[in-house]
Amino acid sequence: MKEGIQAHNNVLELIGNTPLIKLGNITSKMEGNYFAKVEAFNPGHSTKDRIALYIIEEAERKGILKPGDTIIETTSGNTGFSIAMVSIIKGYECVLAVSSKSSNDKIDMLKTMGAKVYVCPAHVSADDPRSYYEVAKRLHSEIKGSVYINQYFNELNMDAHYNTTGPEIWNQTNGKITHLVACSGTGGTISGTARFLKEQNPDIRVIGIDAFGSVLQKYHETREFDADEIYPYRIEGLGKNLIPTATDFNIIDKFIKVTDESSAHTARELAKTEGLFVGYTSGAAMQGLKQLEEEGEFTEESNIVVIFPDHGSRYMSKIFSDKWMSQQGFFDTETEHSVSIEYIK
C-alpha cells in the first residue's frame, strides 16, 4: 500500500467486523432488546465469507492447497459464492455442486464468479448418487489436485466463527448479550459463535432456528435421526436431511422450527420496517425471534443478538418476487402484494 493512500489490498480484507444493528420497529411490541448481526456487509454478502477464507487459508498453511489446485464444495449458494471469490484472489479453480433449491439468482452469481457449477436435485436422500453431497465426492475423486471443503463435516467451519463472529458479538455488546439466535444449516455459525460466547458467560442462551422438513430439532431433543421428519421445504441454507458434524448440539440450548411462508413474509417485513434487505434465512431467524418472544423466552432485560446470514439480492426471483410468492400460495389474496407499480405513458 502506498503511503498516504488508504486502500485495501484486495476484497478479502473486508471480510468480518460486520455491524450490529438495533431492531426497533419490527420489535416494537416485543419484550427485550434486539440486535441484528448483519452478515450481508461482508464483501460476498454473506456469513460464508468467513469460513471460505478461514478454511482455504488453513489448507494453504498445512500444504494441502497448492497453486493451480481446484477447490470443490457442496453449497446452497452462499458458500459457493464466497469460495469462488476467495479462489479468484488466490488463483484456484472452483467447482461447485449446488442444490436445485438454490435460487436462479444464486446460480447465476456463481457462474459470473467463474465457478463450474453442477446443479443437483434437492429432494433426494443424502446418499443418492445425484445428491450434491455425492456429486461433490465424485468430482473430488475424478479431478486431480482437488480439495473438497466439505463444510458439513469440517471442524474448521466452527473454528472460523469461534475466532471471528463470537469475539465480535461479545465486544459489540460489551459482554451484555443474554441470547444468541441463529439459523442452523451446517451448524458452523451457531456452534462456533456459541462456543466462544459460552466460554465468556455460560448463562447465555443459544437457540437454533430449524425448518419444518428438517431433522435437526428432533435430533437435538432425542439424539436420534428420524427420516420421517424429512420432506421438501423451500428455505435455502436452513435445516438438513442429515446430521452435520459441524454442529455442536451440546452447546445449543434449544431449537425452534419456522415455516416457509412465515419466513418469507417476515423477510419482506424486515425490508419495510427496518430498511434491511436481507435473505430468506434472515426472515426465518426473525420469524423464530417472534415465536420465541410469544413463548415467553425473553424479558425486558434480555439482550438478544440474531444473526442475519445474507443479502436479499439473492432472492429476487423468490421471496421478493410477487409472482413466486403467489405461485407458492403465500399470498392470501390477489392484491396482497408488497407495493403497486404504476407505469406512466
Contacts in CASP RR format, 6 or more apart in sequence:
PFRMAT RR
TARGET T0000
AUTHOR 0000-0000-0000
METHOD contacts of the structure
MODEL  1
MKEGIQAHNNVLELIGNTPLIKLGNITSKMEGNYFAKVEAFNPGHSTKDR
IALYIIEEAERKGILKPGDTIIETTSGNTGFSIAMVSIIKGYECVLAVSS
KSSNDKIDMLKTMGAKVYVCPAHVSADDPRSYYEVAKRLHSEIKGSVYIN
QYFNELNMDAHYNTTGPEIWNQTNGKITHLVACSGTGGTISGTARFLKEQ
NPDIRVIGIDAFGSVLQKYHETREFDADEIYPYRIEGLGKNLIPTATDFN
IIDKFIKVTDESSAHTARELAKTEGLFVGYTSGAAMQGLKQLEEEGEFTE
ESNIVVIFPDHGSRYMSKIFSDKWMSQQGFFDTETEHSVSIEYIK
1 7 0 8 1.000
1 9 0 8 1.000
8 14 0 8 1.000
10 89 0 8 1.000
11 43 0 8 1.000
11 44 0 8 1.000
11 85 0 8 1.000
11 89 0 8 1.000
12 43 0 8 1.000
12 53 0 8 1.000
12 85 0 8 1.000
12 86 0 8 1.000
12 89 0 8 1.000
14 42 0 8 1.000
14 43 0 8 1.000
15 42 0 8 1.000
15 43 0 8 1.000
15 49 0 8 1.000
15 50 0 8 1.000
15 53 0 8 1.000
16 42 0 8 1.000
16 49 0 8 1.000
16 50 0 8 1.000
16 164 0 8 1.000
16 168 0 8 1.000
17 168 0 8 1.000
18 37 0 8 1.000
18 38 0 8 1.000
18 39 0 8 1.000
18 40 0 8 1.000
18 41 0 8 1.000
18 42 0 8 1.000
18 168 0 8 1.000
19 37 0 8 1.000
19 38 0 8 1.000
19 41 0 8 1.000
20 35 0 8 1.000
20 36 0 8 1.000
20 37 0 8 1.000
20 38 0 8 1.000
20 169 0 8 1.000
20 172 0 8 1.000
20 173 0 8 1.000
20 305 0 8 1.000
21 35 0 8 1.000
21 36 0 8 1.000
21 38 0 8 1.000
21 274 0 8 1.000
21 276 0 8 1.000
22 33 0 8 1.000
22 34 0 8 1.000
22 35 0 8 1.000
22 36 0 8 1.000
23 34 0 8 1.000
23 35 0 8 1.000
23 36 0 8 1.000
23 274 0 8 1.000
23 306 0 8 1.000
24 34 0 8 1.000
24 274 0 8 1.000
25 273 0 8 1.000
25 274 0 8 1.000
26 269 0 8 1.000
26 270 0 8 1.000
26 273 0 8 1.000
26 274 0 8 1.000
26 286 0 8 1.000
27 34 0 8 1.000
27 289 0 8 1.000
30 289 0 8 1.000
30 290 0 8 1.000
30 293 0 8 1.000
30 298 0 8 1.000
31 293 0 8 1.000
31 296 0 8 1.000
31 298 0 8 1.000
31 299 0 8 1.000
31 300 0 8 1.000
31 302 0 8 1.000
32 293 0 8 1.000
32 298 0 8 1.000
32 299 0 8 1.000
32 300 0 8 1.000
32 301 0 8 1.000
32 302 0 8 1.000
32 303 0 8 1.000
32 304 0 8 1.000
33 302 0 8 1.000
33 303 0 8 1.000
33 304 0 8 1.000
34 289 0 8 1.000
34 304 0 8 1.000
34 306 0 8 1.000
35 172 0 8 1.000
35 173 0 8 1.000
35 303 0 8 1.000
35 304 0 8 1.000
35 305 0 8 1.000
35 306 0 8 1.000
36 274 0 8 1.000
36 276 0 8 1.000
36 282 0 8 1.000
36 305 0 8 1.000
36 306 0 8 1.000
36 307 0 8 1.000
36 308 0 8 1.000
37 165 0 8 1.000
37 168 0 8 1.000
37 169 0 8 1.000
37 172 0 8 1.000
37 305 0 8 1.000
37 306 0 8 1.000
37 307 0 8 1.000
37 308 0 8 1.000
38 276 0 8 1.000
38 278 0 8 1.000
38 308 0 8 1.000
39 46 0 8 1.000
39 47 0 8 1.000
39 49 0 8 1.000
39 307 0 8 1.000
39 308 0 8 1.000
39 309 0 8 1.000
39 310 0 8 1.000
40 46 0 8 1.000
40 277 0 8 1.000
40 278 0 8 1.000
40 279 0 8 1.000
40 308 0 8 1.000
40 310 0 8 1.000
40 311 0 8 1.000
40 312 0 8 1.000
42 49 0 8 1.000
42 50 0 8 1.000
43 49 0 8 1.000
43 85 0 8 1.000
44 81 0 8 1.000
44 82 0 8 1.000
44 85 0 8 1.000
45 78 0 8 1.000
45 81 0 8 1.000
45 310 0 8 1.000
45 311 0 8 1.000
45 313 0 8 1.000
45 314 0 8 1.000
46 78 0 8 1.000
46 81 0 8 1.000
46 82 0 8 1.000
46 309 0 8 1.000
46 310 0 8 1.000
46 311 0 8 1.000
47 78 0 8 1.000
47 165 0 8 1.000
47 189 0 8 1.000
47 307 0 8 1.000
47 309 0 8 1.000
47 310 0 8 1.000
48 78 0 8 1.000
48 79 0 8 1.000
48 80 0 8 1.000
48 81 0 8 1.000
48 82 0 8 1.000
48 309 0 8 1.000
48 310 0 8 1.000
49 82 0 8 1.000
49 85 0 8 1.000
49 86 0 8 1.000
50 160 0 8 1.000
50 161 0 8 1.000
50 164 0 8 1.000
50 165 0 8 1.000
51 79 0 8 1.000
51 82 0 8 1.000
51 151 0 8 1.000
51 156 0 8 1.000
51 157 0 8 1.000
51 160 0 8 1.000
51 161 0 8 1.000
51 188 0 8 1.000
52 79 0 8 1.000
52 80 0 8 1.000
52 82 0 8 1.000
52 83 0 8 1.000
52 85 0 8 1.000
52 86 0 8 1.000
52 149 0 8 1.000
53 82 0 8 1.000
53 86 0 8 1.000
53 160 0 8 1.000
54 156 0 8 1.000
54 159 0 8 1.000
54 160 0 8 1.000
54 163 0 8 1.000
54 164 0 8 1.000
55 149 0 8 1.000
55 151 0 8 1.000
55 154 0 8 1.000
55 156 0 8 1.000
55 157 0 8 1.000
55 160 0 8 1.000
56 65 0 8 1.000
56 71 0 8 1.000
56 83 0 8 1.000
56 86 0 8 1.000
56 87 0 8 1.000
56 90 0 8 1.000
56 92 0 8 1.000
56 149 0 8 1.000
58 156 0 8 1.000
59 65 0 8 1.000
59 147 0 8 1.000
60 90 0 8 1.000
64 147 0 8 1.000
65 71 0 8 1.000
65 92 0 8 1.000
65 147 0 8 1.000
66 145 0 8 1.000
67 91 0 8 1.000
68 91 0 8 1.000
68 92 0 8 1.000
68 93 0 8 1.000
69 92 0 8 1.000
69 93 0 8 1.000
69 145 0 8 1.000
69 146 0 8 1.000
69 147 0 8 1.000
70 92 0 8 1.000
70 93 0 8 1.000
70 94 0 8 1.000
70 95 0 8 1.000
70 143 0 8 1.000
70 145 0 8 1.000
70 146 0 8 1.000
70 147 0 8 1.000
71 83 0 8 1.000
71 87 0 8 1.000
71 92 0 8 1.000
71 93 0 8 1.000
71 94 0 8 1.000
71 95 0 8 1.000
71 146 0 8 1.000
71 147 0 8 1.000
71 149 0 8 1.000
72 95 0 8 1.000
72 96 0 8 1.000
72 97 0 8 1.000
72 136 0 8 1.000
72 139 0 8 1.000
72 140 0 8 1.000
72 143 0 8 1.000
72 146 0 8 1.000
72 147 0 8 1.000
72 148 0 8 1.000
72 149 0 8 1.000
73 79 0 8 1.000
73 80 0 8 1.000
73 83 0 8 1.000
73 95 0 8 1.000
73 96 0 8 1.000
73 97 0 8 1.000
73 136 0 8 1.000
73 148 0 8 1.000
73 149 0 8 1.000
73 150 0 8 1.000
73 151 0 8 1.000
74 96 0 8 1.000
74 97 0 8 1.000
74 98 0 8 1.000
74 132 0 8 1.000
74 133 0 8 1.000
74 135 0 8 1.000
74 136 0 8 1.000
74 150 0 8 1.000
74 151 0 8 1.000
74 152 0 8 1.000
75 83 0 8 1.000
75 96 0 8 1.000
75 97 0 8 1.000
75 98 0 8 1.000
75 99 0 8 1.000
75 102 0 8 1.000
75 132 0 8 1.000
75 151 0 8 1.000
76 98 0 8 1.000
76 99 0 8 1.000
76 101 0 8 1.000
76 102 0 8 1.000
76 106 0 8 1.000
76 236 0 8 1.000
76 237 0 8 1.000
77 96 0 8 1.000
77 98 0 8 1.000
77 99 0 8 1.000
77 102 0 8 1.000
77 106 0 8 1.000
77 107 0 8 1.000
77 109 0 8 1.000
77 110 0 8 1.000
77 236 0 8 1.000
77 314 0 8 1.000
78 106 0 8 1.000
78 237 0 8 1.000
78 309 0 8 1.000
78 310 0 8 1.000
78 314 0 8 1.000
79 149 0 8 1.000
79 151 0 8 1.000
80 94 0 8 1.000
80 96 0 8 1.000
80 98 0 8 1.000
80 110 0 8 1.000
80 115 0 8 1.000
81 106 0 8 1.000
81 109 0 8 1.000
81 110 0 8 1.000
81 113 0 8 1.000
83 94 0 8 1.000
83 96 0 8 1.000
83 115 0 8 1.000
83 149 0 8 1.000
84 94 0 8 1.000
84 96 0 8 1.000
84 110 0 8 1.000
84 113 0 8 1.000
84 114 0 8 1.000
84 115 0 8 1.000
85 113 0 8 1.000
86 92 0 8 1.000
87 93 0 8 1.000
87 94 0 8 1.000
87 115 0 8 1.000
88 113 0 8 1.000
88 114 0 8 1.000
93 116 0 8 1.000
94 113 0 8 1.000
94 114 0 8 1.000
94 115 0 8 1.000
94 116 0 8 1.000
95 115 0 8 1.000
95 116 0 8 1.000
95 118 0 8 1.000
95 139 0 8 1.000
95 143 0 8 1.000
95 146 0 8 1.000
96 110 0 8 1.000
96 115 0 8 1.000
96 116 0 8 1.000
96 117 0 8 1.000
96 118 0 8 1.000
97 118 0 8 1.000
97 120 0 8 1.000
97 132 0 8 1.000
97 133 0 8 1.000
97 135 0 8 1.000
97 136 0 8 1.000
97 139 0 8 1.000
98 106 0 8 1.000
98 107 0 8 1.000
98 110 0 8 1.000
98 117 0 8 1.000
98 118 0 8 1.000
98 119 0 8 1.000
98 120 0 8 1.000
98 132 0 8 1.000
99 119 0 8 1.000
99 120 0 8 1.000
99 122 0 8 1.000
99 132 0 8 1.000
99 236 0 8 1.000
100 119 0 8 1.000
100 120 0 8 1.000
100 121 0 8 1.000
100 122 0 8 1.000
101 122 0 8 1.000
101 123 0 8 1.000
101 234 0 8 1.000
101 236 0 8 1.000
102 119 0 8 1.000
102 236 0 8 1.000
103 236 0 8 1.000
103 314 0 8 1.000
103 315 0 8 1.000
103 316 0 8 1.000
103 317 0 8 1.000
103 318 0 8 1.000
104 317 0 8 1.000
105 313 0 8 1.000
105 314 0 8 1.000
105 315 0 8 1.000
105 316 0 8 1.000
105 317 0 8 1.000
105 318 0 8 1.000
106 236 0 8 1.000
106 314 0 8 1.000
107 117 0 8 1.000
107 119 0 8 1.000
109 314 0 8 1.000
110 117 0 8 1.000
111 117 0 8 1.000
118 132 0 8 1.000
118 135 0 8 1.000
118 139 0 8 1.000
120 130 0 8 1.000
120 131 0 8 1.000
120 132 0 8 1.000
120 135 0 8 1.000
121 130 0 8 1.000
121 131 0 8 1.000
122 232 0 8 1.000
123 232 0 8 1.000
124 130 0 8 1.000
124 131 0 8 1.000
125 131 0 8 1.000
125 241 0 8 1.000
126 133 0 8 1.000
126 134 0 8 1.000
126 241 0 8 1.000
126 242 0 8 1.000
127 133 0 8 1.000
127 134 0 8 1.000
128 134 0 8 1.000
129 135 0 8 1.000
129 138 0 8 1.000
133 152 0 8 1.000
133 242 0 8 1.000
136 148 0 8 1.000
136 150 0 8 1.000
137 148 0 8 1.000
139 146 0 8 1.000
140 146 0 8 1.000
140 147 0 8 1.000
140 148 0 8 1.000
151 157 0 8 1.000
151 186 0 8 1.000
151 188 0 8 1.000
151 246 0 8 1.000
152 186 0 8 1.000
152 240 0 8 1.000
152 242 0 8 1.000
152 244 0 8 1.000
152 245 0 8 1.000
152 246 0 8 1.000
153 244 0 8 1.000
153 245 0 8 1.000
153 246 0 8 1.000
154 246 0 8 1.000
155 245 0 8 1.000
155 246 0 8 1.000
157 186 0 8 1.000
157 187 0 8 1.000
157 188 0 8 1.000
157 246 0 8 1.000
158 187 0 8 1.000
158 188 0 8 1.000
158 191 0 8 1.000
158 192 0 8 1.000
158 195 0 8 1.000
158 246 0 8 1.000
158 248 0 8 1.000
159 192 0 8 1.000
160 188 0 8 1.000
160 192 0 8 1.000
161 188 0 8 1.000
161 189 0 8 1.000
161 191 0 8 1.000
161 192 0 8 1.000
161 193 0 8 1.000
161 196 0 8 1.000
162 192 0 8 1.000
162 193 0 8 1.000
162 195 0 8 1.000
162 196 0 8 1.000
163 196 0 8 1.000
165 189 0 8 1.000
165 192 0 8 1.000
165 193 0 8 1.000
165 196 0 8 1.000
165 307 0 8 1.000
166 192 0 8 1.000
166 193 0 8 1.000
166 196 0 8 1.000
166 197 0 8 1.000
167 196 0 8 1.000
169 177 0 8 1.000
169 180 0 8 1.000
169 193 0 8 1.000
169 197 0 8 1.000
169 305 0 8 1.000
170 177 0 8 1.000
170 196 0 8 1.000
170 197 0 8 1.000
170 200 0 8 1.000
173 303 0 8 1.000
173 305 0 8 1.000
175 200 0 8 1.000
175 201 0 8 1.000
176 303 0 8 1.000
177 197 0 8 1.000
177 201 0 8 1.000
177 204 0 8 1.000
177 303 0 8 1.000
177 304 0 8 1.000
177 305 0 8 1.000
178 203 0 8 1.000
178 204 0 8 1.000
178 205 0 8 1.000
178 301 0 8 1.000
178 302 0 8 1.000
178 303 0 8 1.000
178 304 0 8 1.000
179 204 0 8 1.000
179 205 0 8 1.000
179 206 0 8 1.000
179 207 0 8 1.000
179 297 0 8 1.000
179 298 0 8 1.000
179 302 0 8 1.000
179 303 0 8 1.000
179 304 0 8 1.000
179 305 0 8 1.000
180 190 0 8 1.000
180 193 0 8 1.000
180 194 0 8 1.000
180 197 0 8 1.000
180 204 0 8 1.000
180 205 0 8 1.000
180 206 0 8 1.000
180 207 0 8 1.000
180 304 0 8 1.000
180 305 0 8 1.000
180 307 0 8 1.000
181 207 0 8 1.000
181 208 0 8 1.000
181 209 0 8 1.000
181 285 0 8 1.000
181 288 0 8 1.000
181 289 0 8 1.000
181 292 0 8 1.000
181 304 0 8 1.000
181 305 0 8 1.000
181 306 0 8 1.000
181 307 0 8 1.000
182 189 0 8 1.000
182 190 0 8 1.000
182 193 0 8 1.000
182 206 0 8 1.000
182 207 0 8 1.000
182 208 0 8 1.000
182 209 0 8 1.000
182 285 0 8 1.000
182 306 0 8 1.000
182 307 0 8 1.000
183 189 0 8 1.000
183 190 0 8 1.000
183 208 0 8 1.000
183 209 0 8 1.000
183 237 0 8 1.000
183 238 0 8 1.000
183 239 0 8 1.000
183 281 0 8 1.000
183 284 0 8 1.000
183 285 0 8 1.000
183 307 0 8 1.000
183 309 0 8 1.000
184 190 0 8 1.000
184 208 0 8 1.000
184 209 0 8 1.000
184 210 0 8 1.000
184 216 0 8 1.000
184 238 0 8 1.000
184 239 0 8 1.000
184 247 0 8 1.000
184 252 0 8 1.000
184 255 0 8 1.000
185 216 0 8 1.000
185 237 0 8 1.000
185 238 0 8 1.000
185 239 0 8 1.000
185 240 0 8 1.000
185 244 0 8 1.000
185 247 0 8 1.000
186 240 0 8 1.000
186 244 0 8 1.000
186 246 0 8 1.000
186 247 0 8 1.000
187 244 0 8 1.000
187 246 0 8 1.000
187 247 0 8 1.000
187 248 0 8 1.000
188 244 0 8 1.000
188 246 0 8 1.000
188 247 0 8 1.000
189 307 0 8 1.000
189 309 0 8 1.000
190 206 0 8 1.000
190 208 0 8 1.000
190 247 0 8 1.000
190 252 0 8 1.000
190 307 0 8 1.000
191 246 0 8 1.000
191 247 0 8 1.000
191 248 0 8 1.000
191 251 0 8 1.000
191 252 0 8 1.000
192 248 0 8 1.000
192 251 0 8 1.000
193 307 0 8 1.000
194 204 0 8 1.000
194 206 0 8 1.000
194 248 0 8 1.000
194 251 0 8 1.000
194 252 0 8 1.000
195 248 0 8 1.000
195 251 0 8 1.000
197 204 0 8 1.000
197 206 0 8 1.000
198 204 0 8 1.000
198 206 0 8 1.000
198 251 0 8 1.000
205 253 0 8 1.000
205 254 0 8 1.000
205 297 0 8 1.000
206 251 0 8 1.000
206 252 0 8 1.000
206 253 0 8 1.000
206 254 0 8 1.000
207 252 0 8 1.000
207 253 0 8 1.000
207 254 0 8 1.000
207 255 0 8 1.000
207 256 0 8 1.000
207 292 0 8 1.000
207 297 0 8 1.000
208 252 0 8 1.000
208 254 0 8 1.000
208 255 0 8 1.000
208 256 0 8 1.000
209 238 0 8 1.000
209 255 0 8 1.000
209 256 0 8 1.000
209 257 0 8 1.000
209 258 0 8 1.000
209 281 0 8 1.000
209 284 0 8 1.000
209 285 0 8 1.000
209 287 0 8 1.000
209 288 0 8 1.000
210 216 0 8 1.000
210 217 0 8 1.000
210 238 0 8 1.000
210 239 0 8 1.000
210 255 0 8 1.000
210 256 0 8 1.000
210 257 0 8 1.000
210 258 0 8 1.000
211 233 0 8 1.000
211 235 0 8 1.000
211 238 0 8 1.000
211 239 0 8 1.000
211 257 0 8 1.000
211 258 0 8 1.000
211 260 0 8 1.000
211 284 0 8 1.000
212 231 0 8 1.000
212 233 0 8 1.000
212 257 0 8 1.000
212 258 0 8 1.000
212 259 0 8 1.000
212 260 0 8 1.000
213 229 0 8 1.000
213 230 0 8 1.000
213 231 0 8 1.000
213 232 0 8 1.000
213 233 0 8 1.000
213 239 0 8 1.000
214 229 0 8 1.000
214 230 0 8 1.000
214 233 0 8 1.000
214 238 0 8 1.000
214 239 0 8 1.000
214 240 0 8 1.000
214 241 0 8 1.000
214 257 0 8 1.000
215 225 0 8 1.000
215 226 0 8 1.000
215 227 0 8 1.000
215 229 0 8 1.000
215 230 0 8 1.000
215 239 0 8 1.000
215 240 0 8 1.000
215 241 0 8 1.000
215 242 0 8 1.000
215 243 0 8 1.000
216 239 0 8 1.000
216 240 0 8 1.000
216 243 0 8 1.000
216 247 0 8 1.000
216 255 0 8 1.000
217 255 0 8 1.000
217 256 0 8 1.000
217 257 0 8 1.000
218 224 0 8 1.000
218 226 0 8 1.000
218 229 0 8 1.000
219 225 0 8 1.000
219 226 0 8 1.000
219 243 0 8 1.000
219 249 0 8 1.000
220 249 0 8 1.000
220 252 0 8 1.000
220 254 0 8 1.000
220 255 0 8 1.000
221 255 0 8 1.000
223 249 0 8 1.000
225 242 0 8 1.000
225 243 0 8 1.000
230 241 0 8 1.000
233 260 0 8 1.000
234 260 0 8 1.000
234 264 0 8 1.000
234 280 0 8 1.000
234 318 0 8 1.000
234 328 0 8 1.000
235 258 0 8 1.000
235 260 0 8 1.000
235 263 0 8 1.000
235 280 0 8 1.000
235 281 0 8 1.000
235 284 0 8 1.000
236 280 0 8 1.000
236 281 0 8 1.000
237 281 0 8 1.000
237 309 0 8 1.000
238 280 0 8 1.000
238 281 0 8 1.000
238 284 0 8 1.000
256 288 0 8 1.000
256 291 0 8 1.000
256 292 0 8 1.000
258 284 0 8 1.000
258 287 0 8 1.000
258 288 0 8 1.000
258 291 0 8 1.000
259 287 0 8 1.000
260 328 0 8 1.000
260 330 0 8 1.000
261 328 0 8 1.000
261 329 0 8 1.000
261 330 0 8 1.000
262 287 0 8 1.000
263 280 0 8 1.000
263 281 0 8 1.000
263 283 0 8 1.000
263 284 0 8 1.000
263 287 0 8 1.000
264 280 0 8 1.000
264 283 0 8 1.000
264 318 0 8 1.000
264 319 0 8 1.000
264 325 0 8 1.000
264 328 0 8 1.000
264 330 0 8 1.000
265 330 0 8 1.000
266 283 0 8 1.000
266 284 0 8 1.000
266 286 0 8 1.000
266 287 0 8 1.000
266 290 0 8 1.000
267 278 0 8 1.000
267 279 0 8 1.000
267 280 0 8 1.000
267 282 0 8 1.000
267 283 0 8 1.000
267 284 0 8 1.000
267 286 0 8 1.000
267 312 0 8 1.000
267 315 0 8 1.000
267 319 0 8 1.000
267 320 0 8 1.000
268 319 0 8 1.000
268 320 0 8 1.000
268 338 0 8 1.000
269 286 0 8 1.000
270 276 0 8 1.000
270 277 0 8 1.000
270 278 0 8 1.000
270 282 0 8 1.000
270 283 0 8 1.000
270 286 0 8 1.000
271 277 0 8 1.000
271 278 0 8 1.000
271 320 0 8 1.000
272 338 0 8 1.000
276 282 0 8 1.000
276 308 0 8 1.000
277 311 0 8 1.000
277 312 0 8 1.000
277 313 0 8 1.000
278 308 0 8 1.000
278 310 0 8 1.000
278 311 0 8 1.000
278 312 0 8 1.000
279 308 0 8 1.000
279 309 0 8 1.000
279 310 0 8 1.000
279 311 0 8 1.000
279 312 0 8 1.000
279 314 0 8 1.000
279 315 0 8 1.000
279 319 0 8 1.000
280 315 0 8 1.000
280 318 0 8 1.000
280 319 0 8 1.000
281 308 0 8 1.000
281 309 0 8 1.000
281 310 0 8 1.000
282 308 0 8 1.000
282 309 0 8 1.000
282 310 0 8 1.000
282 312 0 8 1.000
283 308 0 8 1.000
285 306 0 8 1.000
285 307 0 8 1.000
285 308 0 8 1.000
285 309 0 8 1.000
286 306 0 8 1.000
286 308 0 8 1.000
289 304 0 8 1.000
289 306 0 8 1.000
292 298 0 8 1.000
298 304 0 8 1.000
312 320 0 8 1.000
317 324 0 8 1.000
318 324 0 8 1.000
319 325 0 8 1.000
320 338 0 8 1.000
322 331 0 8 1.000
322 337 0 8 1.000
322 338 0 8 1.000
325 331 0 8 1.000
326 334 0 8 1.000
331 337 0 8 1.000
END
